[in-house]
Amino acid sequence: MTTALSNQPLLKDRAFWGLNATQFLGAFNDNLFKQMVMLICVAAAANGGPSLVGAATTAFAVPFIFLSGFAGFLSDRFSKRSIAYWCKVAEVVLVLAGMVGFWANSVPFLIIILSLFGAHSAMFGPPKYGILPELFHKPELPKANGLLLMTTFLAIIFGISIAGVLMDFFVDNRWLASVACLVVALLGLVTVLFLRDPGPADPSLKFNVESLFVSRATWQLIRVKPNFLSVLIASSTFWMVGGMIYPGAIDEVGPHVYGLDNKYTSLLAASTGLGIAFGCVAAGLWCRDKIRGRLVMAGIVGLILCLILLGMPGSEGFRGPPLLGAKAAGFVLMALGMFAGFFSVPLQTFLQAMASDGQKGRIIGVMNLVNWIGIALAGVIYSAATYVLKLNDLSVQYTFWVGAAILLPLVIVFRPPTVNLSDLEKHPERDLPLPDRLGESATQVATVGETA
């Protein structure tokens, strides 16, 4: 791997802004296209057709579970910049195919394209996050991650919001709404060129059948690397709760608990997104050149307290209205988002900084995998929780308490790591190589790490 590290300050590095712009445009396009397909599905169901919203959601999510391991392998074997570039080329092709689907008003075809969008995003995840420590020095990673995650959540908010506006404006020619997706995809194809090319992290990496998934060797490495497994479990738990609350519980609480219309319910969801954006930036600045475990713990405690407050019943008891009104709930949801940023930025930085150079792509691939497993489980848990609540004539607001209960064990058993990234930059951790033979045990891998 050639060095692509910059000696420029982070905010003056055009590669950093190129990566941010590419990520913003990609996340914006994902959510713009996905929301447009969802609205088409809702309209088709309203006209007497089958409801395909669940099928569309699953179609987008499944590729993340099945392709994250292979995406991690590719991003270690080949240049992350090259993979990012070809992902942007694929995005342009997918948008053109999607325009045909909107023109033909074919919901099944659009769901197929949406699934391919999910596959494209799954392949883009490891290179976009794995390239950060290859382009920027370790002490800059918290700030870089904070700003990158901020742009991601702003892109999600804008993408979902603008989709409805475009679909209403082009109600008779909905394929014209998808022209916006094409413009965004072409812009992403330009911004990705601003990235420096660090070259392949491990060009000697050999392909085998296990490369299509997360190999046993990678799982062995995660088990013996200090804190890796606990960080991944905590991350998956966080995304499980996030998948329940945002936007699921919020979308139901708005109309059914507070009596809000779609516009104001969307504002509730947007307040959470704005809180996340602020929390990510604040966490990046607060961490400076360290991964601060106390900030992660503050994020967990803050999340639990906000969820408890959102589910708190008012003076009329458990079957009456909630303690908080809609406006107060909006502010608490903003605080909830802020604590989510406190939690997520240090942990993502930890996995990037502590993974060895030739293994970052595969570790990020595992992170994507466990996070999406958490999101998939969120739907099951949320459905079960709402079913039990309805049986007992209780409000959907108590799903917030279910989320708090899921996070509570993290306070008891999880000890977030604290790492001085400046020291790590001066004295980098020795590589703990992946075993060449799949039969090697975790003990053998640990021995390699101790004697390296």
N, C-alpha and C positions, 0 to 999 in steps of 0.2 A: 504494500500500500504506500503510495507516494504521499508526502505531507501536503496537506491543503490548509493547515492551520494559519490563521491570519494574525498579524501583529497589530492590526488596527483595532481601535475600540469597537465593541460590538455594534453600537448604534451608528457607526460610520462605515460599517462593512456592507457592501452592496449584496454580498451573498446572503447575509442575514435577512435583508429586506426582500431579496428575491425569494427566499424560502418562505417568509411570512406571506408574501403576496400569493405565491403558488398554493400554500395551504389554505389561505382565505378563499381564493377563487375555487379551489377544489371542494372544500366543505360547503361553500355557498351553492355550488352547482349540484352537489349530491342532494342537499336538502330542498333546493328549488325543484329539481326534477322529481324527487321522491314525493314531495307534497303535491305537485301537479298530478302525478299518477294517483295519489290517494284521493284527491278531489274528484278525479274522473271515476274512481271506484265508488265513491259515495254517491255521485250523481247517477251512476248506472243502477245502484241498488234502490235509489229513490224512485226510479222509473220502472220498478218491478223486477229488475234483474237480481241475481244472487249477490250477496255481500262478499266482496273479494278484498276488503281492507286487511283482514287478517292474513290472507294469502300473500298480499303485496308486502306486508311487514316481514313475514317469514322469508319471502324470496330475497329480500335485501339483506337479512341478517345471516342466513345460512352460509353464504360463501366465507364470511369472516371466521366461522368455526372450522371449516374444512380447508381453507387455503392459507391461514395465518402461518402455519409451520413451514409450508413450501415457500411462502413469501420471505420468511426469515432466512431460509437457506439461500435463495437467490440474491438477497441483499448482502450476504456475506461473500458469496462466490463471485459476484459481478459488481461493477461500479454502481453505487447507490444513485449517483446523478444520472447515469444511463437508464437505470430502471425507472426513475422518476420521469425522465423525458418520454420514454415509451409509454408510460402510464398516461401521460398527457395526450399523446397521439391517440391512444385507445379511447380516451374520453371524447375526443372530437368525433371519432367514428361512431361511438355509442350514441352521442347526441344526434347525429345525422339519422341513425336508425330510429331513435326515439321520435324524431320529427315525422317520420313515415307513420309510426304508430299513432301519433296524435292526429295526423291528417286522415288516417283510415278509421279513427275512433275505435281501435281494437284494444280492449282492456287486456285480454290474455297476452297479446304481443307486447304491450307496454310492461306487463309484469315480468316477462322474460328479459326485456331490456333492463328493467330495474334490478333484477337479479345479477345481470352482468355488470351493472354499476356497482353493486355490492362486491363482486369479485374484483373489479378494478380498484375499489377503495381498500380492500384487503391486501392487495399486492402493493399498494402505495404506502401503507402504514409503516412497515419496518424501515424502508429507505428514508422516509421523511423524518422519522424520529431518530433512527440510527445514524444519520449523517451529521446530526448536531455535534456530537463529540469529535467527529472527524474534521469539522470545519472551525470549531471554536474551542478555546482553552477551557479546561474543566471549571475554573472559578467563575466563568461566564455562563455556565449551563443553567443555573437557577433563573437568572434574568431572561435568558433565551427561551427557556421552557414557559416561563410565566407569560411572556409576550406572545409566544406561539399559541398557547392554549387560549389566551384572551381573544386573539383573532379568530380562532376556531369557533368559539361560542358566539361571538358576534356574527360570524358568517351563518351559523345555524339559525339565529334569530332572524336575520335579514332574509335568508333563503326561504324560510317557512312563511314569513310575513308577505314577501313580494309575490310568492306563488299565487295566493288568493287574489291579489290585485290584478295580476296578469290574466288569470283565468276568467275573472269577471269582465275585464276590459275586452278580451278577445273571445267572448262567449260563443260567437258564431263561427269563429275560425281559430280553434284552440291550437292548431299547429303553429300559428304565428307566435303564440306565447313561448313556444320552445325555441324560437330564434334567440331569445335572451340566453338560453343555455349554451347555444353555439358560440355566441359572442364571448361568454365567460370562458368556455373551453379554449378558444383561440388565444385569449389573453393569457391563460395559464401556460399555454405552449410557448409563449414569449418569456414569461417571468422565470420559468424553470431554467432558461439558458443563463441566468445570472449566477447560478450555483457553480462553485468551483468543483473540479472533479478530483476526489481523493484517490481514485483508482479502486480496484477490488481489495476488500479487506483480507480475504483468504483465497487467492486464485488457485491454490492447490486442492481446494475442497472438492471431494469426489461425490458424484451423484449416485444414490442408490434408492431403493424403493422407500426406505424410511425418510428420505429427503422430502417426500410429498407430504409428510406429516411432521409433528414434533417427535424427533427420534428419542429412543431410550437414553442415548448418550447425553442429549440435552437435558432430559429430566434428571439424570444422575448428577449432572453438573449443578443444576439448580438446588438439588438436595444438599450438596456439600458446600456450596458457596454460602458464607455467613449472611443471614437475613434475606436471601433471595426468595425462598419459599414463603416466608411469613409476609414479605412485602407483596408478593403476587396474590396470596390469599386475601390480604387486606384490600388490595386493589379490586379484586373480583367482587368482594363483599360490598364495597363502596358503589360499584357500578350496578350491582343487583338492586340496591336501595334506590340509586338514581333512576334506574329503569322503571321502578314502581312509581316514583314520585313525579318525575319529569318526562313527559307531560301527562302520564296516565291519571294519577290521583288529582292533579291540578285541573285537568280537563273535566273531571267529574264533579269536583268540589265547586268549581265556578258556577255552573248552572243549577246543580241539584242542592247545594247547601246555601250558597249566597244569592241564587236567583239571577246570576249575571248572564248577559247575552254573549255571543261568540267573541265580539270585539273586546269586552272587558275581561273575559276569561283568557283571551290571548295575552292581554296585558299582565295578568297574573303570572303566566308562564314566562313572559318576557322579563319580568322583574327578577325571576330566578336566574335567567341567563345573564342579565346585567350584573347581578351579584357575583356570579361565577367569573365573569370577565374581570371585574374589579379585584376579586380575591386572588386570581391568578397573577395579576400584575403586582399586587401588594406582596404576595408570597415570594415572587421572584426578587423583588427589591429587598425584602426583609432578610431573606436567606443570604444575600450577597454572595460570598464565596464558600458557603457552607450548606450542607444538607442538615436542616434543623429538625431533629426528632420531636422536640417540644412543640413546634409549630404544627406538625402532623397531629399530635395528641390534642392540641387546642382545637384543631379542625374537627376531630371526631367528637369531642365533648360538645362543641358548638352545634354540630349537626344534630346530635341527640336532643339537646335542649330545645332547638328550634322545632324539631319534629314533635316533641312532647307538647310544646306550646300551641302548635297548629291543630293538634287533636284535642286540646283541652275543652271539655264541655262548659257551657255557660251556667247561669244560676238555675235554669230549669231542669238540670240533670242530664243524664247520658242520652236521653231521647229528645232533648231540646236543641236549640241553636248553639253553635260553638261560642266559646268565650270571646274570640276575636271577630271583629267585623271584617268586611272585604278589604278595606284600606289597610287596616293593621296587619292582616294576613299578607298583603303585598309586601309590606316592609319586612316582615319576618321571613318571607320567601327570599327576599333580597339578601338578608343576613345568612340564610341557609346556603345560598349560592356562594357567598363570600367564604364561608367555612369550607365549602367543597373545594374552592381554589386553594385554601391553606393546606388541605389534605393531599390534593392530587399532585401539585407541582413538585414538592420535595421527593415524593416516592418515584415519580417518573424520572426525575433527575438522578436518583440513586441507581436505578437500573441502567441508565445510559452511562453513567460515570464508572460504575463498578464492574460492568461487563468488560471482558478483555476485548482488544481491538478486533480480533477475528471472529468474535462471537456476538457482537452487539445486535446484528440483524436477527439472529435466531432468538435471542433473549427478548427483543421487542416483539417478535412474532408470538412468543409464548404469552407475553403480556396482553397482546390483542386477543389471543385465543381465550384466556381465562376471563378477560373483561366481557367478551361477548357471550361466554357461557353464563356469566352472572346476569347479563341483560336478558338472555333467553329464559333463565329461571325466574327472573322478575315477573314476566308475564304469567307464569304458572302460579307463583305465590300471590300476586295481585288478584288474579281471578278467584283463587281459593279464599282469600281474605274477604273480598267483597261478597262472595256467596255466603260465607258464615255470618257476616254483618247483616245481610238482608234477611237471613233466616231469623235473626234475633231482633229485627226491626231497629237496627242501629245505623247511624249515618256513615257514609263513605269517608268522612273526615278521620275516622279511627284507623284508616290504613296508614296514616302518618305515625301512629303509635307502633304499628307492625314494623315499619322501617326503623324506628328507634330501637325496638327490641332486637332486630337483626344486627344493628351496629354495636349494641351494648357489650357483647363479648370482646370486641376489639379493645375496649377500655381496660378490660380485666387481663387479657393475655398478650396483647400486641405491644411490643416495645419498639417503636420506630427508631431506626438507626440515626446517629449523628455522625457526619463525616466532614472533615476539613478538606475542601477541594483544592485549596492552595498547596497543602502538604501532599495531597495525592498527585498533584501536577509535578511536584518536585521529586517525589518518590513513588512512581507509579506501581500499582500492584502487579505482581508477576502474573503472567498468563497461567490460567489453569486449563490445560488443553483438553479438548474433548477426546475421549478414548477412541482409538482407531478401530477396536473390535467391539462390536455391540455386546459381546458377552462379558466385558469387563465390569466389575462390580463397582458400586459407589465407593467402597472402601479403597479399591485400587486407584480410583480417580483422586480421592482425598490424599492418598499417599504421594501421588504425583505432585499435587499442589504443595505438600509439606516439604518435599525434597527438591523442588524446582529452584 
